[in-house]
């Protein structure tokens, strides 16, 4: 029986998706500044480096 490969996303990719959802839902306005990394990290329950990686991925 062959084993299927499970693709899991890295945490920063999940956070990048959450940030996109926050923008598309209107929580953050498109084109405006996002809150500081520290505030986003607290809101999303992750570390600042994770938020930083997510922001780099979104650029």
Phi and psi in degrees as a GROMACS rama.xvg file:
@    title "Ramachandran Plot"
@    xaxis  label "Phi"
@    yaxis  label "Psi"
@TYPE xy
-70.1035  146.37  UNK-2
-93.5972  130.241  UNK-3
-82.8855  141.176  UNK-4
-78.1072  130.564  UNK-5
-100.437  123.504  UNK-6
-93.8865  121.212  UNK-7
-116.51  144.378  UNK-8
-86.8233  148.385  UNK-9
-75.1798  156.581  UNK-10
-57.3578  -42.1844  UNK-11
-63.5479  -30.1344  UNK-12
-69.1351  -39.2619  UNK-13
-65.335  -40.4244  UNK-14
-67.0401  -39.5414  UNK-15
-59.3869  -40.9401  UNK-16
-65.1297  -39.8436  UNK-17
-63.9495  -40.9419  UNK-18
-63.8017  -42.0929  UNK-19
-58.3782  -42.9744  UNK-20
-64.7186  -39.3817  UNK-21
-62.7339  -36.9949  UNK-22
-71.1811  -46.6567  UNK-23
-68.509  -25.5659  UNK-24
-81.5176  -9.50845  UNK-25
94.2479  -2.53513  UNK-26
-59.1408  -41.5146  UNK-27
-120.652  135.125  UNK-28
-78.46  137.376  UNK-29
-62.9334  132.102  UNK-30
90.0412  -13.0894  UNK-31
-92.164  170.087  UNK-32
-74.9494  141.806  UNK-33
-82.6331  161.674  UNK-34
-61.494  162.946  UNK-35
-58.8721  155.457  UNK-36
-51.4813  -42.3443  UNK-37
-59.7019  -44.263  UNK-38
-67.2571  -42.7094  UNK-39
-62.3715  -41.3145  UNK-40
-61.0902  -43.4143  UNK-41
-65.0035  -44.3776  UNK-42
-62.7834  -40.0721  UNK-43
-93.0309  -7.62794  UNK-44
72.6677  34.9154  UNK-45
-132.418  176.692  UNK-46
-81.9841  161.125  UNK-47
-61.6187  -41.7882  UNK-48
-59.7906  -33.26  UNK-49
-66.6962  -42.994  UNK-50
-62.5908  -41.6511  UNK-51
-60.3904  -45.5167  UNK-52
-61.8562  -40.3295  UNK-53
-63.2134  -41.4362  UNK-54
-65.2717  -39.468  UNK-55
-63.6124  -40.3949  UNK-56
-65.006  -29.6655  UNK-57
-81.9194  -15.9348  UNK-58
